[in-house]
Amino acid sequence: MKRESAKMSVEELADVDNHQLISYTQHWIGQSIVMRNNGSPAERQNLLGQLRAGILKCIDLGVLNEVLEKFPAHIQDKVKLDYNYKG
């Protein structure tokens, strides 16, 4: 007999989605720091596209500060300046 799995509430799903978004965006920031101008143009373009989308979504959801708290102040300041973020 197949057991029915527990369903997550809308709030729980939002928390999981936000956690994944925060984790992925932190990962992309870290990758961009390490990659700098190395890698192929396609790799850089792909990473920067993911990073931009992640940061814009984090700004939209109000979680960018959570993303940035992991990084030193100069990285936080650069991201905020690049995206004109005042929060």
N, C-alpha and C positions, 0 to 999 in steps of 0.2 A: 504494500500500500504506500502510495506517495504521500509524504507529509507536506503540508502547505507551509511555505516559509513565511516568517514574520514580515509584514510590510512596514516600511519606514514611513513616518509621517512627513508631511511637506517640509516642516521645520528641520527634521533630521536630514532629509535629502539636501536641503539648502546648506546645512552645515558641512556635509560631505563634499558638496560641489565647491563651496568656498574654500575648504581645506585643500582640495585638489588644485584649485586655481592658485591659491597662495603658494603651494609647494612647487607647482610647475613654473610659476613666475619667478620664484627665488632661484630655481634651477637655471632658467634662461638668463637671468641676470649674472649668475655665477659663470655660466658658459661664455657669455659675452665678455666678461672680464678676462677670462683665460684665453679666449680666441683672439681678441683684439683684431688685428688686420690679417691674421693667419687664416688658413682655410681657403677653399675655393670661393669665387664670387657667389656661386649658388648656395653653398653652405652658409655664408654670411647673410645672404638675403633671406634664406629660410629662417635662420635663428632670429634675425632682427624683426622679421614679420611676426613670428610667434611671440617674441618679447613685447613688441608694440601692442599686439592684440591683448596679451595678458595684462599689461600695465593699464591699458585703457579700460578693460573690464574691471580690474581692481579699483580703479578710480570711480567707475560707475557704481560699484557695490559698496564703496566706502571702506575697503580693506587694504588699501595701499600701504598705510602705516604698519600694518601687521607684516606685510611682505618685507618692508625695508628695515624693520627692527633687527634683523639678522646681520645687516651689513654695517660697515664703518660709516661714520658721519659724512665723509667726503663722497662716498657712493650714494648715500641717501640724498645729499644735496644735489648731485649731478642728475639723478633720476628726476627729482622734483623740478629742477630747472629745465631739463629737456622736455618735460611734459607740462610745464607751467602750473604745477600743482602747489596749492597754498595750504593744504590741509595738514 
